[in-house]
Amino acid sequence: MALVGCEVDLRVGGTFRYAFRRGARTLGVRGVYQSVEAPRRFVYAESYDFSPLQLTVTTELVPADDGTTLRQTLNY
């Protein structure tokens, strides 16, 4: 999939929207940031254009010996 659109306002209450394309189909992902603890952690509500489902995503960037580990937890 190719990323064909990206809008991000990374602050509490800020929104994001990504658009991905594969062939003729486009997938939209949108959400609202609930918590931002830069640069290590942020939490957001995420949903998709094709579904009413909303999930909560927690993303953490954890220092590691050889770089950084990205840890993501999704709650449906």
Buried (B, 14 or more C-beta within 10 A) or exposed (E): EEEEEEEEEEEEEEBBBBBBEEEEEBBEBBBBBBEBEEEEBBBBBBBBEEEEEEBBBBBBBEEEEEEEEEEEEEEE
